[in-house]
Amino acid sequence: MSSLSSRRPDTLRCVDPVRNPYAPGAGQRPPELAGRGRELDVFDIVLERIARGRPERSLMLTGLRGVGKTVLLNTLRSQAINRLWGSGKIEARPDQSLRRPIAAALHMAVRELAPRHRAPERIDAFLGVLKAFAQRGAPTGRGGAAPKLRDRWQPGIDVPAASGRADSGDIEIDLVELLTDAASVASDVGTGVAIFIDEMQDLGPEDVSALCAACHELSQLGAPLIVVGAGLPHLPAVLSAAKSYSERLFRYQRIDRLDRIAADHALCAPAEREDVAYEAKALDLLYEKSGGYPYFVQAYGKATWDHAPRSPITPADVRVAAPEAEAELAVGFFGSRFERATPAEREYMRAMATLSLIEGETDGGGRDDMDAAVPTSEIARALGRKPASLSPARDALIKKGLIYSGERGTVAFTVPHFGRYLRTQPA
């Protein structure tokens, strides 16, 4: 427990809302990145091993929404940049091919390396290949005709497109060739390239297969290029469905909620810098409310700070502030996702919410802050429907990123506390 929670009353001071250090936001780095030291150390070792010519696997971060995957992904990218690696980042989308975004990411990465390269013609040659790769994915007109001028996509590369390299039209062949060439450029300057992909579970099957094949080829060559992906808990299953060897191809790291020590540190360290303390029981209550999920820690911490009149912050301050934090989460974190669902999908999720609590109690958990995975057969039984008739709703919810299937025949929420939220909403 932090010593901040045991300050004497004679250190009481006003808590200034203007100096509130907490930052709940999508992908926004918190003032204290607590509980992620192991992941940062692992990535530092990966970068160092590659720098020494040692073989290493690409990295995949998996976890529920709100656990800080995007924040961690950005922090890992900063580590690569600090080591003078070329880097680029993209966010996968269900309706978008990988070809253009990864071309833009590689363009950014090579631009970072270009000033240190002694042969500008080598950079130009790679950019020619990159341009060919990107334009090979340009939209076509009707009947396969050339696209209209307004539809042509130009990646901002001045050199002419190359021919015969990474332009076959087969994304798997092209991506292997493109990434191999990018790694060669990085090798010339004694460094590497790291491509960061957020929401990786949203890549299409062909793109996932191509990415796995490219990473496989690069690992066999010992090339200094790695992919760091982040996605929902079913990302390993998505990769495995594309290539059976993906289980051995990547290093998987599950990003979970913070333990009690890390959660307290996330709250207390920023407060200490503002000379504000917490009572021990206030920290107890904040952990109970937030469940240790980083986004919720920040949300409850911010609301509590705004309501606390003075230091040390007390359990009463937390209780007064909690409804405001919960109201904000209900609108911005839960409600916005719930509104994206159709009536049939909402009915499916309501049944899930009820059954997930029952399943948790059956498993011996019995805690309302966790939602257990639910068999799809039980959902069908609860709704009085045949399982096959509910497949469209289930598949649509998976595509929208609201639920995932970690094991065959079961589904669970991708959002922490979502079941609890649904159980408080009127039918």
N, C-alpha and C positions, 0 to 999 in steps of 0.2 A: 504494500500500500504506500502511495506517495506520502512524503512528509508534509506535503501541502495541505493535507486534510486535517492536520493536527495543530494548526497555528493557534496561538493564544488570542483571546478576544481583543487584547490591546493593539492588535494589528489591523483592526477593522478599518475598512475604507470603502468609499462608494464604488459601485461597479458601473463603469461608463459604457452605455450601449454603443457609442461611437467607436469604441476600441474593442468591440466584440471580435474575437479572433477566429471564430468557427465559420466554416465555409461549406454548407451543404449545396452541392451543385453537380450536374452531370459531368463527370470527368474532371472536376475541379480538384486540384491538389489540396488536401487539408493542411492546416498549419503545421501539423506534426504527423509524418507518415509512420505511424506506429505499427508494430507487429509484422513488418515485411522485410526485416533484416536478412532472413534466410534466403528469400528470393533474390534480393539484391546481391548477396554474396555469391550465390550460385551463378548468376549471370556474369558477374565479374570474373569468375573462374573460367567460364565458357569463353569470354573475350580473350583472356590471357592465354588459354590453351590454343586457340585458333591463331593468335599472334605468334606462337612458338611452333606452328605447323602441326599441332596435335589434332587428331580427329575429334569432332564434336557434333552433337545432334542439335537440330533446331528445337525451339522451345514452344510449348503450348500451355497457356494459362487458362484454367477453366473455373467456373464458379457461377453462383447466382447473381442476379442483378443487385447492385448496391453494395458489393463487397470490395469495390475499388479496383477492378481489373483494368479499366482504362487509365486510371491514375498510375497504376503500377507499370502499364505498358509505356506510358509517356516517360516515367522515371527511368526505365530500362533504356529507352532511346537516348535519354540524356547521358547515361553511362557510356553508350557507344560513341556519342558525339565527343565526349570528353577524351576518349581514346583516339580521336581523329578518324573514326570510321565514317564512311559514307552511309547515310541513312535516309529512309523515306517511310511514310506511314499512310495507310489507307483504311477506310472503313467499308467493309463489304456490305452490299445491299442485295436483297433477293432478286431484284429485277435488273441487275447490272452485271455485265460480263466483267471478268477479272482483267481482261486485256488492257483496256485504257487506264484504269487506276494504277495498275502495277507498272505500266510504262511511265506514268507521271512520277511515281515514287522512285523508280530507278533513275529517271532523269535528274531528280533532285539529289539523289545519292551521288551520282557521278559528277554533278556540278560541284559538289563539296570536295571531291577528290581531284578535279581537273587542275586547280592551281599548283598542286604538288607533283603533277605528272610531267616528266621531262620530254615527252613526245606528244605534242598536240595532235599530230595526225592519228595517233592511237585513239585519242578521245573522239576525234571526228569520225573515225571508222566505227566506233561503238555507237555513237549517236545516229549514224546512218542505219545501223541494224535496228536500233531502238525505234527509229521513225518508221521503218518498214513493218516492224512488229505491231506498232500502234495503229498504223493506217490499214493493216490487213484486217482489222476488226471494225473498220468504218461501216456505217449502215449502207445497204444497197437499195437501189430503187426497185420498182416493180419488175418482176421477171428476172431479177439478178442484174439489172442494168446499173451502170455507174451512178453513184449518189449525186444529187443536185449539189451545186456549189455551197448552198447554205447548210447542207447536211454533212459536208466534209469536215472531219476533225483534224486540226493541225496541232501537234504537241509543242509548238514553239521551238522547233529545232531548225537551225538555218541550213544545215548540210543536207544534200539530197539523200533520199532513201536508198539504202543498199538493196542489192538483189541477191537472192539465193541463200539468205541466212535469216532464220526466225520469221520467215514470211510465207510458210507453206499453207497457212490457214488452219492447220491442225494445232490447237492450242497446246497440246502436250509436247509435240515436237518443238514448236516455236519457243515455248517457255524454257525448256531445257537449254536450248541454244542461247537464248537471251541471257539467262542467269549465269551460264557458264562464261559468256563473254564479259559480263559485269564483274564476276569474280576475278577474271584475268586482269582487268584494269586495276582492281583494288590490289591485287598481288604485285603489280608493277610498282606501286608506291609503298609497299610493305604494310598494308593495312587490310581492312575488310569492308564488307557491305552488309548491313542489317536492314531487312524489310519487316515492318511492323504492321500486322493486319488485325484490326479490331472487328468484333462481331463476325468472326470467321465462320461460324456455323451457317451464315447466310449465303455463302458461296454456292454456286450451282454445282451439280455432280461432276460435270466435265472439268470445271475449273479446279475443284478439289483434287480430282485425279491427276490433273496436270501439275499442280503444285507438289503433290506427293512424289510424282515421278521426278520432278526437277530437284527436290531436296534429296532424293535417293541418289541421283547422279552426282550431285555436288558432294555428298558425303563420301561416295566411293572415290572421287577425285581428290578429296581433301581440300576442296576449294574454299577460300575465305569468304563465304557468303552464307548467312543464316536467315531463317524466317522465324519471327517471333509472333505467334498468333494468340488471340484472346477470344474466348467464346463461352457460351453457356455450357452447363454440365454434360450435355450430350455431344459436344464437339468430338471427343474421342470416337464415338460411334459413327459420326459422320465421316471422319477420316478413314476408319476401318472399313466402312462400306465401299469407299473408293478404291483403296489398296489394302490388301490384307497385311502387308508388311508395315503399315503405318504404326502399328503398336510398338514396333522396335525402332522405327525411324525417328520418332520425336521423344523429347524429354517432357513428360507431363507434370504440371504442378497445379494442384488444386488450391485455389484461393478461397479461404473460408472466412467466417466471421472472426473477430478478434477475441482472444481470451481476456480474462478479467484484468490481468496486469497491463496488457497492451491497450485495452479500452480506457483504463484509468490514465495511462500515459498520454493517450490522444487528447484527453480532456485537460489533464493537469499541466502538461508541459507548456501549452500556449497560455494558460491562465497564469502560470508562474512568471512568464515574461511580462505580464501586465500587473503583477503583484496582487493576484487574486487567488484565493484558496477555496477548497471544497471540504465540507465536513464528510467524514467517512460514510455516514448513512446516506448522504446525498449521492455519493458515488455508487452506493449499493442500489439505490432507486434508479439512477440513470442507466446502469447496466441492465437492470430488470426491464426497463422500458425499451431500450434500444436493442436488446438481445445481442449486443456486441457487433452488429452490422455497421460498418464504417459510415455509410450514408446516414443511418439513423442516429449514430453517435453524434455526428455533426449537427443534425436537425434538432435533436433534443438539447444538445449543448448550447446551440445558438438561442433557442427559445428561453432556456433557463437563464442564460446570461442576461438577456434583455429584460427579464422580469425580476431578477435579483436586485434588491436595493443596495446591498453592501456585501463585503467579504467578511467571513467565509460564507459561501453559498450553502444553503441548508436544504434538508429534504422538503420543507414547506415550499421553498422556491421552486423545486422541481415539480411538486404536485400542482402548483399554480400554473406553471408554464406548460405542463404536459398537454393539456387540451389544445393549446395553440399549435404545438408541434404536430399533434395528431391531425388537426384540421388541415394543416398545410400538406402533410403527407397524403391525406385522403384526397386532396384535389390534385396536387402535382405529381405524386409518385404512384398512387393507386388509381385514382379516379381517371386520369388521362389514359391509362391502359385499359381500364374497364370500359370506357366509352368507345374504344376501338372495336369492341366485340359486338357481334350481331345478337339479337335476342336468343337465338338458338345456342350460340356460343356462351352467352351469359348463363343460360340454364345449365349447360354442361359444367361450367366453372362453379356454380352454386352447389351442384351435387358433389363436385370434387371437394369443395371447402368443408361440407358436412362430413363426408367420408374420411377426409384426411385427418380430422381431429379424432375420429373413432379409431382409425388405423394407428395413430400415434399412441392412443391410450392402450390399444391391444398390444402394441410392441413394448409397453412398459414405460413409455415416455410420459404421456398424459400432460404435456406442456403446450399451452396455447400459443407459444411463440414459434413453434415449429410445425410445419405441415408435412405429414408423411406422404410418401408416394401411394397412389391409389390404383388398384386393378381396374382396367377399363371395363371388365365384366361386371364389377360391382356398381360402376356408374350407370351402366345400362340397366341393371336390375333396379337401382334406385329410381330411375326415370321411367321404368316400365317399357323399355324399348329394346329392340334387338341391337347387339353390338355393331353390326354392319351399318345400321341406319345412323349411327352416331359418328361414323368415320369422317364424314365431311367436316363436322364441327371440330373434332379432335385435330384433324390435319390443318385446318385453318388456324386454330389456336397455336399450334406448333410453328406454323409459318409466320405468325404475328409475334412470335417470341414470348407468348404468355405462359405456355406450358412446355414441358419437354418430356421425352420418354427415355429415362435412364436405363431401364430394363424392359425387355419385351413384355408387352401386356400390361404395363403400368405407366402412369403419367404423374407429374408433379408440377407445382408452380415454379416458374423461373424467378419470381419476385418474393423475397422474404416477407412474412407476415400477411401475404395476400389472402390466404384463407381466413385469417382472423378478420381482415377488413371486410371480406364478403359476408362473413357470419354476422356482422353488425349492420349490414345494409338490408332495408326492407325488400321483400321479394317483389 
